[in-house]
Amino acid sequence: MIVWTMRPYNVYLEIMDKGEFFCNLDLSINLKDDNDFLRAYHWMIQQMIKKIGVPSKGETYPIWTWYRSHDYKHQRPDFRWVRDYISGQIEMAEDKKSRLRQKKQRK
């Protein structure tokens, strides 16, 4: 499955340097300054743990990705009108259960 994420250029540099990137609570304005957003994010993390399992590197915050653009097409979304961020494409392995769910939903 291909998804996209929008990140500041310094995140791109970190990925190129370290080979990975993790969401940093101290640097995220939404997670640091918005208690409602933080509560919703923690709920989402718990749902992901139930469906996917515990993250391999302990408790980390998921990063936002997009599967579809604003017009519901499976294509890279373009958010340059909002921020001057880079777009990163991520190819994720799909498990058999998720593929079966997708097939059932299409029928």
A tleap script that builds the chain and sets N, CA, C and O, in Angstrom:
source leaprc.protein.ff14SB
mol = sequence {
  NMET ILE VAL TRP THR MET ARG PRO TYR ASN
  VAL TYR LEU GLU ILE MET ASP LYS GLY GLU
  PHE PHE CYS ASN LEU ASP LEU SER ILE ASN
  LEU LYS ASP ASP ASN ASP PHE LEU ARG ALA
  TYR HIE TRP MET ILE GLN GLN MET ILE LYS
  LYS ILE GLY VAL PRO SER LYS GLY GLU THR
  TYR PRO ILE TRP THR TRP TYR ARG SER HIE
  ASP TYR LYS HIE GLN ARG PRO ASP PHE ARG
  TRP VAL ARG ASP TYR ILE SER GLY GLN ILE
  GLU MET ALA GLU ASP LYS LYS SER ARG LEU
  ARG GLN LYS LYS GLN ARG CLYS
}
set mol.1.N position { 0.857 -1.162 0.000 }
set mol.1.CA position { 0.000 0.000 0.000 }
set mol.1.C position { 0.908 1.231 0.000 }
set mol.1.O position { 1.882 1.295 0.750 }
set mol.2.N position { 0.583 2.188 -0.834 }
set mol.2.CA position { 1.356 3.427 -0.910 }
set mol.2.C position { 0.577 4.534 -0.218 }
set mol.2.O position { -0.605 4.743 -0.492 }
set mol.3.N position { 1.258 5.247 0.688 }
set mol.3.CA position { 0.693 6.406 1.376 }
set mol.3.C position { 1.702 7.544 1.269 }
set mol.3.O position { 2.859 7.329 0.907 }
set mol.4.N position { 1.254 8.753 1.585 }
set mol.4.CA position { 2.134 9.919 1.511 }
set mol.4.C position { 2.100 10.678 2.821 }
set mol.4.O position { 1.105 10.651 3.545 }
set mol.5.N position { 3.191 11.353 3.116 }
set mol.5.CA position { 3.259 12.214 4.289 }
set mol.5.C position { 3.897 13.534 3.885 }
set mol.5.O position { 4.735 13.581 2.984 }
set mol.6.N position { 3.500 14.590 4.549 }
set mol.6.CA position { 4.048 15.923 4.293 }
set mol.6.C position { 4.854 16.333 5.523 }
set mol.6.O position { 4.339 16.316 6.641 }
set mol.7.N position { 6.094 16.694 5.319 }
set mol.7.CA position { 6.995 17.014 6.426 }
set mol.7.C position { 7.841 18.232 6.091 }
set mol.7.O position { 8.085 18.527 4.921 }
set mol.8.N position { 8.292 18.945 7.134 }
set mol.8.CA position { 9.251 20.031 6.910 }
set mol.8.C position { 10.566 19.464 6.359 }
set mol.8.O position { 10.867 18.285 6.543 }
set mol.9.N position { 11.322 20.292 5.700 }
set mol.9.CA position { 12.571 19.858 5.072 }
set mol.9.C position { 13.545 19.264 6.091 }
set mol.9.O position { 14.275 18.327 5.767 }
set mol.10.N position { 13.567 19.801 7.328 }
set mol.10.CA position { 14.506 19.276 8.328 }
set mol.10.C position { 14.190 17.816 8.689 }
set mol.10.O position { 15.090 17.072 9.078 }
set mol.11.N position { 12.929 17.400 8.564 }
set mol.11.CA position { 12.576 15.996 8.799 }
set mol.11.C position { 13.160 15.133 7.683 }
set mol.11.O position { 13.672 14.043 7.935 }
set mol.12.N position { 13.079 15.624 6.460 }
set mol.12.CA position { 13.692 14.914 5.328 }
set mol.12.C position { 15.188 14.716 5.583 }
set mol.12.O position { 15.720 13.628 5.360 }
set mol.13.N position { 15.863 15.769 6.052 }
set mol.13.CA position { 17.296 15.662 6.336 }
set mol.13.C position { 17.569 14.637 7.435 }
set mol.13.O position { 18.547 13.893 7.363 }
set mol.14.N position { 16.708 14.598 8.450 }
set mol.14.CA position { 16.862 13.615 9.527 }
set mol.14.C position { 16.703 12.192 8.997 }
set mol.14.O position { 17.459 11.296 9.375 }
set mol.15.N position { 15.729 11.988 8.132 }
set mol.15.CA position { 15.526 10.661 7.543 }
set mol.15.C position { 16.739 10.260 6.711 }
set mol.15.O position { 17.186 9.115 6.776 }
set mol.16.N position { 17.270 11.189 5.936 }
set mol.16.CA position { 18.438 10.886 5.109 }
set mol.16.C position { 19.660 10.593 5.979 }
set mol.16.O position { 20.490 9.759 5.616 }
set mol.17.N position { 19.778 11.268 7.118 }
set mol.17.CA position { 20.926 11.091 8.007 }
set mol.17.C position { 20.808 9.816 8.846 }
set mol.17.O position { 21.757 9.037 8.926 }
set mol.18.N position { 19.641 9.603 9.473 }
set mol.18.CA position { 19.468 8.494 10.416 }
set mol.18.C position { 18.772 7.278 9.817 }
set mol.18.O position { 18.847 6.179 10.365 }
set mol.19.N position { 18.093 7.482 8.686 }
set mol.19.CA position { 17.370 6.377 8.070 }
set mol.19.C position { 15.991 6.135 8.658 }
set mol.19.O position { 15.305 5.194 8.259 }
set mol.20.N position { 15.574 6.976 9.605 }
set mol.20.CA position { 14.259 6.838 10.212 }
set mol.20.C position { 13.840 8.163 10.838 }
set mol.20.O position { 14.651 9.071 11.016 }
set mol.21.N position { 12.552 8.251 11.168 }
set mol.21.CA position { 12.013 9.454 11.794 }
set mol.21.C position { 10.907 9.048 12.749 }
set mol.21.O position { 10.078 8.195 12.431 }
set mol.22.N position { 10.902 9.663 13.921 }
set mol.22.CA position { 9.843 9.441 14.894 }
set mol.22.C position { 9.258 10.779 15.289 }
set mol.22.O position { 9.977 11.771 15.410 }
set mol.23.N position { 7.956 10.803 15.488 }
set mol.23.CA position { 7.279 12.023 15.920 }
set mol.23.C position { 7.789 12.416 17.305 }
set mol.23.O position { 7.838 11.586 18.213 }
set mol.24.N position { 8.167 13.679 17.464 }
set mol.24.CA position { 8.669 14.198 18.733 }
set mol.24.C position { 7.585 15.067 19.363 }
set mol.24.O position { 7.234 16.118 18.828 }
set mol.25.N position { 7.060 14.624 20.497 }
set mol.25.CA position { 5.986 15.340 21.183 }
set mol.25.C position { 6.357 16.792 21.467 }
set mol.25.O position { 5.509 17.678 21.359 }
set mol.26.N position { 7.610 17.044 21.829 }
set mol.26.CA position { 8.042 18.401 22.175 }
set mol.26.C position { 8.064 19.342 20.979 }
set mol.26.O position { 7.990 20.558 21.154 }
set mol.27.N position { 8.164 18.808 19.777 }
set mol.27.CA position { 8.233 19.650 18.583 }
set mol.27.C position { 6.897 19.779 17.856 }
set mol.27.O position { 6.772 20.569 16.921 }
set mol.28.N position { 5.910 19.014 18.277 }
set mol.28.CA position { 4.610 19.040 17.610 }
set mol.28.C position { 3.694 20.053 18.286 }
set mol.28.O position { 3.318 19.879 19.446 }
set mol.29.N position { 3.338 21.102 17.567 }
set mol.29.CA position { 2.472 22.142 18.125 }
set mol.29.C position { 1.125 21.553 18.527 }
set mol.29.O position { 0.618 21.853 19.607 }
set mol.30.N position { 0.546 20.724 17.676 }
set mol.30.CA position { -0.763 20.136 17.979 }
set mol.30.C position { -0.721 19.236 19.206 }
set mol.30.O position { -1.640 19.263 20.026 }
set mol.31.N position { 0.327 18.444 19.340 }
set mol.31.CA position { 0.410 17.526 20.470 }
set mol.31.C position { 0.802 18.243 21.757 }
set mol.31.O position { 0.422 17.814 22.846 }
set mol.32.N position { 1.547 19.313 21.641 }
set mol.32.CA position { 2.049 20.018 22.822 }
set mol.32.C position { 1.041 21.018 23.375 }
set mol.32.O position { 0.920 21.156 24.592 }
set mol.33.N position { 0.327 21.709 22.520 }
set mol.33.CA position { -0.502 22.836 22.947 }
set mol.33.C position { -2.005 22.595 22.888 }
set mol.33.O position { -2.775 23.492 23.229 }
set mol.34.N position { -2.439 21.430 22.474 }
set mol.34.CA position { -3.869 21.192 22.299 }
set mol.34.C position { -4.262 19.901 23.020 }
set mol.34.O position { -4.057 18.807 22.494 }
set mol.35.N position { -4.825 20.029 24.223 }
set mol.35.CA position { -5.163 18.847 25.022 }
set mol.35.C position { -6.200 17.958 24.347 }
set mol.35.O position { -6.128 16.734 24.457 }
set mol.36.N position { -7.168 18.559 23.647 }
set mol.36.CA position { -8.171 17.750 22.942 }
set mol.36.C position { -7.521 16.918 21.844 }
set mol.36.O position { -7.837 15.741 21.674 }
set mol.37.N position { -6.610 17.540 21.102 }
set mol.37.CA position { -5.901 16.826 20.039 }
set mol.37.C position { -5.064 15.705 20.643 }
set mol.37.O position { -5.034 14.594 20.114 }
set mol.38.N position { -4.383 15.994 21.754 }
set mol.38.CA position { -3.536 14.995 22.406 }
set mol.38.C position { -4.369 13.812 22.899 }
set mol.38.O position { -3.959 12.663 22.737 }
set mol.39.N position { -5.528 14.073 23.497 }
set mol.39.CA position { -6.416 12.992 23.944 }
set mol.39.C position { -6.880 12.147 22.755 }
set mol.39.O position { -6.894 10.918 22.830 }
set mol.40.N position { -7.256 12.805 21.669 }
set mol.40.CA position { -7.693 12.078 20.474 }
set mol.40.C position { -6.545 11.249 19.899 }
set mol.40.O position { -6.755 10.125 19.442 }
set mol.41.N position { -5.350 11.797 19.922 }
set mol.41.CA position { -4.174 11.085 19.410 }
set mol.41.C position { -3.897 9.845 20.257 }
set mol.41.O position { -3.587 8.780 19.721 }
set mol.42.N position { -4.009 9.983 21.586 }
set mol.42.CA position { -3.789 8.833 22.468 }
set mol.42.C position { -4.849 7.759 22.225 }
set mol.42.O position { -4.542 6.568 22.270 }
set mol.43.N position { -6.090 8.168 21.969 }
set mol.43.CA position { -7.138 7.206 21.645 }
set mol.43.C position { -6.779 6.468 20.350 }
set mol.43.O position { -6.923 5.249 20.260 }
set mol.44.N position { -6.315 7.219 19.360 }
set mol.44.CA position { -5.948 6.615 18.083 }
set mol.44.C position { -4.798 5.618 18.280 }
set mol.44.O position { -4.794 4.549 17.670 }
set mol.45.N position { -3.833 5.962 19.122 }
set mol.45.CA position { -2.711 5.059 19.399 }
set mol.45.C position { -3.222 3.753 19.999 }
set mol.45.O position { -2.777 2.674 19.609 }
set mol.46.N position { -4.154 3.849 20.945 }
set mol.46.CA position { -4.716 2.643 21.563 }
set mol.46.C position { -5.448 1.781 20.532 }
set mol.46.O position { -5.352 0.554 20.575 }
set mol.47.N position { -6.168 2.401 19.622 }
set mol.47.CA position { -6.860 1.647 18.572 }
set mol.47.C position { -5.857 0.953 17.651 }
set mol.47.O position { -6.072 -0.183 17.229 }
set mol.48.N position { -4.765 1.645 17.347 }
set mol.48.CA position { -3.733 1.047 16.486 }
set mol.48.C position { -3.070 -0.133 17.185 }
set mol.48.O position { -2.781 -1.146 16.548 }
set mol.49.N position { -2.823 -0.012 18.495 }
set mol.49.CA position { -2.220 -1.113 19.248 }
set mol.49.C position { -3.143 -2.327 19.223 }
set mol.49.O position { -2.678 -3.456 19.070 }
set mol.50.N position { -4.448 -2.102 19.375 }
set mol.50.CA position { -5.412 -3.208 19.335 }
set mol.50.C position { -5.413 -3.907 17.977 }
set mol.50.O position { -5.504 -5.133 17.911 }
set mol.51.N position { -5.313 -3.138 16.898 }
set mol.51.CA position { -5.423 -3.710 15.552 }
set mol.51.C position { -4.081 -4.164 14.977 }
set mol.51.O position { -4.018 -5.150 14.242 }
set mol.52.N position { -3.009 -3.442 15.312 }
set mol.52.CA position { -1.708 -3.707 14.695 }
set mol.52.C position { -0.734 -4.354 15.665 }
set mol.52.O position { 0.040 -5.233 15.287 }
set mol.53.N position { -0.775 -3.914 16.920 }
set mol.53.CA position { 0.167 -4.400 17.925 }
set mol.53.C position { 1.022 -3.260 18.452 }
set mol.53.O position { 0.948 -2.131 17.966 }
set mol.54.N position { 1.829 -3.571 19.446 }
set mol.54.CA position { 2.685 -2.573 20.089 }
set mol.54.C position { 3.796 -2.161 19.129 }
set mol.54.O position { 4.371 -3.013 18.454 }
set mol.55.N position { 4.107 -0.858 19.058 }
set mol.55.CA position { 5.206 -0.410 18.192 }
set mol.55.C position { 6.525 -1.070 18.587 }
set mol.55.O position { 6.745 -1.369 19.761 }
set mol.56.N position { 7.379 -1.291 17.633 }
set mol.56.CA position { 8.628 -2.010 17.882 }
set mol.56.C position { 9.622 -1.226 18.730 }
set mol.56.O position { 10.473 -1.831 19.383 }
set mol.57.N position { 9.540 0.088 18.741 }
set mol.57.CA position { 10.508 0.881 19.505 }
set mol.57.C position { 9.853 1.550 20.705 }
set mol.57.O position { 10.177 2.696 21.017 }
set mol.58.N position { 8.947 0.870 21.381 }
set mol.58.CA position { 8.292 1.457 22.539 }
set mol.58.C position { 7.213 2.428 22.127 }
set mol.58.O position { 6.759 2.415 20.983 }
set mol.59.N position { 6.799 3.270 23.053 }
set mol.59.CA position { 5.694 4.193 22.756 }
set mol.59.C position { 6.180 5.357 21.913 }
set mol.59.O position { 6.962 6.189 22.373 }
set mol.60.N position { 5.717 5.408 20.697 }
set mol.60.CA position { 6.009 6.529 19.810 }
set mol.60.C position { 4.698 7.015 19.232 }
set mol.60.O position { 3.718 6.271 19.180 }
set mol.61.N position { 4.679 8.227 18.809 }
set mol.61.CA position { 3.479 8.801 18.218 }
set mol.61.C position { 3.476 8.539 16.718 }
set mol.61.O position { 4.486 8.756 16.048 }
set mol.62.N position { 2.343 8.071 16.182 }
set mol.62.CA position { 2.273 7.848 14.732 }
set mol.62.C position { 2.348 9.167 13.971 }
set mol.62.O position { 2.002 10.223 14.500 }
set mol.63.N position { 2.796 9.093 12.745 }
set mol.63.CA position { 2.808 10.286 11.900 }
set mol.63.C position { 1.616 10.208 10.954 }
set mol.63.O position { 1.150 9.122 10.610 }
set mol.64.N position { 1.133 11.370 10.544 }
set mol.64.CA position { 0.000 11.430 9.622 }
set mol.64.C position { 0.447 11.016 8.232 }
set mol.64.O position { 1.498 11.430 7.742 }
set mol.65.N position { -0.370 10.197 7.621 }
set mol.65.CA position { -0.161 9.862 6.211 }
set mol.65.C position { -1.506 9.954 5.503 }
set mol.65.O position { -2.562 9.924 6.135 }
set mol.66.N position { -1.448 10.066 4.203 }
set mol.66.CA position { -2.661 10.140 3.387 }
set mol.66.C position { -2.652 8.999 2.393 }
set mol.66.O position { -1.637 8.709 1.760 }
set mol.67.N position { -3.802 8.357 2.269 }
set mol.67.CA position { -3.980 7.298 1.290 }
set mol.67.C position { -4.622 7.849 0.024 }
set mol.67.O position { -4.418 7.319 -1.068 }
set mol.68.N position { -5.398 8.915 0.181 }
set mol.68.CA position { -6.085 9.544 -0.950 }
set mol.68.C position { -5.892 11.046 -0.883 }
set mol.68.O position { -5.620 11.605 0.180 }
set mol.69.N position { -6.033 11.684 -2.018 }
set mol.69.CA position { -5.977 13.144 -2.054 }
set mol.69.C position { -7.353 13.702 -1.709 }
set mol.69.O position { -8.290 12.944 -1.455 }
set mol.70.N position { -7.471 15.019 -1.699 }
set mol.70.CA position { -8.729 15.659 -1.296 }
set mol.70.C position { -9.914 15.290 -2.187 }
set mol.70.O position { -11.065 15.408 -1.766 }
set mol.71.N position { -9.643 14.846 -3.408 }
set mol.71.CA position { -10.744 14.450 -4.299 }
set mol.71.C position { -10.963 12.929 -4.295 }
set mol.71.O position { -11.575 12.376 -5.209 }
set mol.72.N position { -10.460 12.276 -3.262 }
set mol.72.CA position { -10.660 10.847 -3.017 }
set mol.72.C position { -10.008 9.935 -4.048 }
set mol.72.O position { -10.386 8.770 -4.169 }
set mol.73.N position { -9.048 10.444 -4.780 }
set mol.73.CA position { -8.286 9.602 -5.704 }
set mol.73.C position { -7.019 9.134 -5.000 }
set mol.73.O position { -6.449 9.859 -4.184 }
set mol.74.N position { -6.580 7.912 -5.322 }
set mol.74.CA position { -5.342 7.413 -4.735 }
set mol.74.C position { -4.170 8.025 -5.497 }
set mol.74.O position { -3.611 7.428 -6.417 }
set mol.75.N position { -3.827 9.222 -5.083 }
set mol.75.CA position { -2.717 9.951 -5.690 }
set mol.75.C position { -2.095 10.840 -4.624 }
set mol.75.O position { -2.714 11.132 -3.601 }
set mol.76.N position { -0.881 11.259 -4.872 }
set mol.76.CA position { -0.174 12.102 -3.911 }
set mol.76.C position { -0.940 13.401 -3.708 }
set mol.76.O position { -1.197 14.128 -4.668 }
set mol.77.N position { -1.308 13.697 -2.456 }
set mol.77.CA position { -1.982 14.970 -2.212 }
set mol.77.C position { -1.000 16.128 -2.346 }
set mol.77.O position { 0.194 15.959 -2.097 }
set mol.78.N position { -1.479 17.274 -2.728 }
set mol.78.CA position { -0.640 18.457 -2.904 }
set mol.78.C position { -1.071 19.512 -1.884 }
set mol.78.O position { -2.114 20.148 -2.032 }
set mol.79.N position { -0.257 19.683 -0.856 }
set mol.79.CA position { -0.570 20.644 0.195 }
set mol.79.C position { 0.327 21.874 0.127 }
set mol.79.O position { 0.452 22.604 1.111 }
set mol.80.N position { 0.947 22.108 -1.018 }
set mol.80.CA position { 1.843 23.270 -1.117 }
set mol.80.C position { 1.114 24.578 -0.897 }
set mol.80.O position { 1.733 25.573 -0.520 }
set mol.81.N position { -0.192 24.598 -1.123 }
set mol.81.CA position { -0.962 25.823 -0.912 }
set mol.81.C position { -1.096 26.134 0.577 }
set mol.81.O position { -1.440 27.259 0.942 }
set mol.82.N position { -0.827 25.144 1.447 }
set mol.82.CA position { -0.915 25.345 2.895 }
set mol.82.C position { 0.452 25.650 3.488 }
set mol.82.O position { 0.624 26.627 4.217 }
set mol.83.N position { 1.424 24.797 3.164 }
set mol.83.CA position { 2.777 24.935 3.712 }
set mol.83.C position { 3.789 24.481 2.676 }
set mol.83.O position { 3.484 23.689 1.784 }
set mol.84.N position { 4.976 24.992 2.814 }
set mol.84.CA position { 6.057 24.607 1.913 }
set mol.84.C position { 6.779 23.392 2.492 }
set mol.84.O position { 7.925 23.492 2.929 }
set mol.85.N position { 6.103 22.251 2.490 }
set mol.85.CA position { 6.649 21.008 3.011 }
set mol.85.C position { 7.027 20.100 1.852 }
set mol.85.O position { 6.586 20.283 0.717 }
set mol.86.N position { 7.857 19.120 2.173 }
set mol.86.CA position { 8.177 18.108 1.169 }
set mol.86.C position { 7.167 16.972 1.280 }
set mol.86.O position { 6.578 16.760 2.339 }
set mol.87.N position { 6.974 16.259 0.206 }
set mol.87.CA position { 6.066 15.119 0.182 }
set mol.87.C position { 6.900 13.850 0.131 }
set mol.87.O position { 7.771 13.702 -0.726 }
set mol.88.N position { 6.629 12.940 1.051 }
set mol.88.CA position { 7.336 11.672 1.069 }
set mol.88.C position { 6.392 10.528 0.770 }
set mol.88.O position { 5.294 10.466 1.322 }
set mol.89.N position { 6.805 9.633 -0.091 }
set mol.89.CA position { 5.995 8.458 -0.428 }
set mol.89.C position { 6.489 7.282 0.395 }
set mol.89.O position { 7.692 7.035 0.481 }
set mol.90.N position { 5.561 6.559 0.998 }
set mol.90.CA position { 5.892 5.416 1.841 }
set mol.90.C position { 5.158 4.200 1.297 }
set mol.90.O position { 3.945 4.237 1.090 }
set mol.91.N position { 5.895 3.131 1.070 }
set mol.91.CA position { 5.255 1.884 0.663 }
set mol.91.C position { 5.221 0.969 1.879 }
set mol.91.O position { 6.259 0.617 2.438 }
set mol.92.N position { 4.015 0.591 2.276 }
set mol.92.CA position { 3.824 -0.230 3.470 }
set mol.92.C position { 3.340 -1.613 3.070 }
set mol.92.O position { 2.520 -1.761 2.164 }
set mol.93.N position { 3.856 -2.620 3.756 }
set mol.93.CA position { 3.392 -3.985 3.515 }
set mol.93.C position { 1.981 -4.125 4.059 }
set mol.93.O position { 1.664 -3.602 5.128 }
set mol.94.N position { 1.148 -4.821 3.334 }
set mol.94.CA position { -0.219 -5.076 3.780 }
set mol.94.C position { -0.310 -6.508 4.277 }
set mol.94.O position { 0.223 -7.427 3.656 }
set mol.95.N position { -0.986 -6.691 5.395 }
set mol.95.CA position { -1.199 -8.052 5.861 }
set mol.95.C position { -2.395 -8.661 5.128 }
set mol.95.O position { -3.189 -7.954 4.507 }
set mol.96.N position { -2.500 -9.956 5.212 }
set mol.96.CA position { -3.555 -10.670 4.484 }
set mol.96.C position { -4.942 -10.217 4.930 }
set mol.96.O position { -5.843 -10.097 4.100 }
set mol.97.N position { -5.132 -9.962 6.237 }
set mol.97.CA position { -6.440 -9.548 6.741 }
set mol.97.C position { -6.876 -8.227 6.125 }
set mol.97.O position { -8.034 -8.084 5.733 }
set mol.98.N position { -5.971 -7.264 6.034 }
set mol.98.CA position { -6.367 -5.960 5.487 }
set mol.98.C position { -6.704 -6.074 4.004 }
set mol.98.O position { -7.613 -5.393 3.529 }
set mol.99.N position { -5.992 -6.919 3.265 }
set mol.99.CA position { -6.305 -7.109 1.851 }
set mol.99.C position { -7.689 -7.732 1.688 }
set mol.99.O position { -8.444 -7.347 0.796 }
set mol.100.N position { -8.022 -8.693 2.548 }
set mol.100.CA position { -9.343 -9.316 2.475 }
set mol.100.C position { -10.438 -8.314 2.807 }
set mol.100.O position { -11.482 -8.309 2.156 }
set mol.101.N position { -10.219 -7.463 3.810 }
set mol.101.CA position { -11.204 -6.439 4.160 }
set mol.101.C position { -11.417 -5.492 2.992 }
set mol.101.O position { -12.553 -5.129 2.687 }
set mol.102.N position { -10.328 -5.086 2.329 }
set mol.102.CA position { -10.440 -4.168 1.198 }
set mol.102.C position { -11.234 -4.813 0.066 }
set mol.102.O position { -12.063 -4.150 -0.557 }
set mol.103.N position { -10.995 -6.090 -0.207 }
set mol.103.CA position { -11.724 -6.777 -1.272 }
set mol.103.C position { -13.213 -6.839 -0.951 }
set mol.103.O position { -14.046 -6.629 -1.833 }
set mol.104.N position { -13.553 -7.125 0.305 }
set mol.104.CA position { -14.956 -7.204 0.702 }
set mol.104.C position { -15.631 -5.847 0.575 }
set mol.104.O position { -16.787 -5.766 0.160 }
set mol.105.N position { -14.919 -4.779 0.930 }
set mol.105.CA position { -15.486 -3.435 0.854 }
set mol.105.C position { -15.745 -3.018 -0.588 }
set mol.105.O position { -16.687 -2.269 -0.847 }
set mol.106.N position { -14.939 -3.480 -1.523 }
set mol.106.CA position { -15.096 -3.104 -2.933 }
set mol.106.C position { -16.303 -3.777 -3.571 }
set mol.106.O position { -16.875 -3.250 -4.525 }
set mol.107.N position { -16.694 -4.936 -3.050 }
set mol.107.CA position { -17.806 -5.702 -3.653 }
set mol.107.C position { -19.134 -5.080 -3.356 }
set mol.107.O position { -20.166 -5.594 -3.785 }
savepdb mol mol.pdb
quit
